[in-house]
Amino acid sequence: MEDLEDELIRAIGADVVLEVIRTRGELGTFRTLSKQPEWRERPAEERFRRFLGNAIRKITYAPLPVEVLAPSAVPRPLDRILSHV
């Protein structure tokens, strides 16, 4: 686990992350990244983090995994933080 973003990607799953990217109209861009030699053999979670970690996407995509996250799937670190606020 790298960070909270990584936890959220794992919590919602690859299919949901792809759907979020598709609904934003960027599935083709994500697939282009995934075909690059440096990224094609890496796990989907790493490719998602790279794609979503772009400066502009980091801001626009930040709330989206949380919006689709089922309450029962909240990652433990996030749940622990939220219990203190």
Contact map, one row per residue, 1 for C-alpha under 8 A:
1110011000000000000000000000000000000000000000000000000000000000000000000000000000000
1111111000000000000000000000000000000000000000000000000000000000000000000000000000000
1111111000000000000000000000000000000000000000000000000000000000000000000000000000000
0111111100000000000000000000000000000000000000000000000000000000000000000000110000000
0111111110000000000000000000000000000000000000001000000000000000000000000000000000000
1111111111000000000000000000000000000000000010001000000000000000000000000000000000000
1111111111100000000000000000000000000000000000000000000000000000000000000010000000000
0001111111110000000000000000000000000000000000000000000000000000110010000110000000000
0000111111111100100000000000000000000000000010010000000000000000100000000000000000000
0000011111111100000000000000000000000000000010000000000000000000000000000000000000000
0000001111111000000000000000000000000000000000000000000000000000000010001110000000000
0000000111111101100000000000000000000000000000000000000000000000100111001000000000000
0000000011111111100000000000000000000000000000000000000000000000000000000000000000000
0000000011011111110000000000000000000000000110000000000000000000000000000000000000000
0000000000001111111000000000000000000000000000000000000000000000000000000000000000000
0000000000011111111100000000000000000000000000000000000000000000000000000000000000000
0000000010011111111110000000000000000000000000010000000000000000100000000000000000000
0000000000000111111111000010000000000000000000000000000000000000000000000000000000000
0000000000000011111111100000000000000000000000000000000000000000000000000000000000000
0000000000000001111111110000000000000000000000000000000000000001100000000000000000000
0000000000000000111111111110010000000000000000000000000000000000000000000000000000000
0000000000000000011111111110000000000000000000000000000000000000000000000000000000000
0000000000000000001111111100000000000000000000000000000000000000000000000000000000000
0000000000000000000111111110000000000000000000000000000000000000000000000000000000000
0000000000000000000011111111000000000000000000000000000000000000000000000000000000000
0000000000000000000011111111110000000000000000000000000000000000000000000000000000000
0000000000000000010011011111111000000000000000000000000000000000000000000000000000000
0000000000000000000000001111111100000000000000000000000000000000000000000000000000000
0000000000000000000000000111111110000000000000000000000000000000000000000000000000000
0000000000000000000010000111111111000000000000000010000000000000000000000000000000000
0000000000000000000000000011111111100000000000000000000000000000000000000000000000000
0000000000000000000000000001111111110000000000000000000000000000000000000000000000000
0000000000000000000000000000111111110011000000100010000000000000000000000000000000000
0000000000000000000000000000011111110011000000100000000000000000000000000000000000000
0000000000000000000000000000001111111011000000000000000000000000000000000000000000000
0000000000000000000000000000000111111111000000000000000000000000000000000000000000000
0000000000000000000000000000000000111111100000000000000000000000000000000000000000000
0000000000000000000000000000000000011111110000000000000000000000000000000000000000000
0000000000000000000000000000000011111111110000100000000000000000000000000000000000000
0000000000000000000000000000000011111111110000000000000000000000000000000000000000000
0000000000000000000000000000000000001111111000000000000000000000000000000000000000000
0000000000000000000000000000000000000111111101100000000000000000000000000000000000000
0000000000000000000000000000000000000000111111100000000000000000000000000000000000000
0000000000000100000000000000000000000000011111110000000000000000000000000000000000000
0000010011000100000000000000000000000000001111111000000000000000000000000000000000000
0000000000000000000000000000000000000000011111111100000000000000000000000000000000000
0000000000000000000000000000000011000010011111111110000000000000000000000000000000000
0000000010000000100000000000000000000000000111111111000000000000000000000000000000000
0000110000000000000000000000000000000000000011111111100000000000000000000000000000000
0000000000000000000000000000000000000000000001111111110000000000000000000000000000000
0000000000000000000000000000010010000000000000111111110010000000000000000000000000000
0000000000000000000000000000000000000000000000011111110011001000000000000000000000000
0000000000000000000000000000000000000000000000001111111011000000000000000000000000000
0000000000000000000000000000000000000000000000000111111111000000000000000000000000000
0000000000000000000000000000000000000000000000000000111111100000000000000000000000000
0000000000000000000000000000000000000000000000000000011111110000000000000000000000000
0000000000000000000000000000000000000000000000000011111111111100000000000000000000000
0000000000000000000000000000000000000000000000000001111111111100000000000000000000000
0000000000000000000000000000000000000000000000000000001111111100000000000000000000000
0000000000000000000000000000000000000000000000000000000111111110000000000000000000000
0000000000000000000000000000000000000000000000000001000011111111100000000000000000000
0000000000000000000000000000000000000000000000000000000011111111110000000000000000000
0000000000000000000000000000000000000000000000000000000000011111111000000000000000000
0000000000000000000100000000000000000000000000000000000000001111111100000000000000000
0000000110010000100100000000000000000000000000000000000000001111111110000000000000000
0000000100000000000000000000000000000000000000000000000000000111111110000000000000000
0000000000000000000000000000000000000000000000000000000000000011111110000000000000000
0000000000010000000000000000000000000000000000000000000000000001111111000000000000000
0000000100110000000000000000000000000000000000000000000000000000111111101100000000000
0000000000010000000000000000000000000000000000000000000000000000000111111100000000000
0000000000000000000000000000000000000000000000000000000000000000000011111100000000000
0000000000000000000000000000000000000000000000000000000000000000000001111100000000000
0000000000110000000000000000000000000000000000000000000000000000000011111110000000000
0000000100100000000000000000000000000000000000000000000000000000000011111111011000000
0000001100100000000000000000000000000000000000000000000000000000000000001111111000000
0000000000000000000000000000000000000000000000000000000000000000000000000111111100000
0001000000000000000000000000000000000000000000000000000000000000000000000011111110000
0001000000000000000000000000000000000000000000000000000000000000000000000111111111000
0000000000000000000000000000000000000000000000000000000000000000000000000111111111100
0000000000000000000000000000000000000000000000000000000000000000000000000001111111110
0000000000000000000000000000000000000000000000000000000000000000000000000000111111111
0000000000000000000000000000000000000000000000000000000000000000000000000000011111111
0000000000000000000000000000000000000000000000000000000000000000000000000000001111111
0000000000000000000000000000000000000000000000000000000000000000000000000000000111111
0000000000000000000000000000000000000000000000000000000000000000000000000000000011111
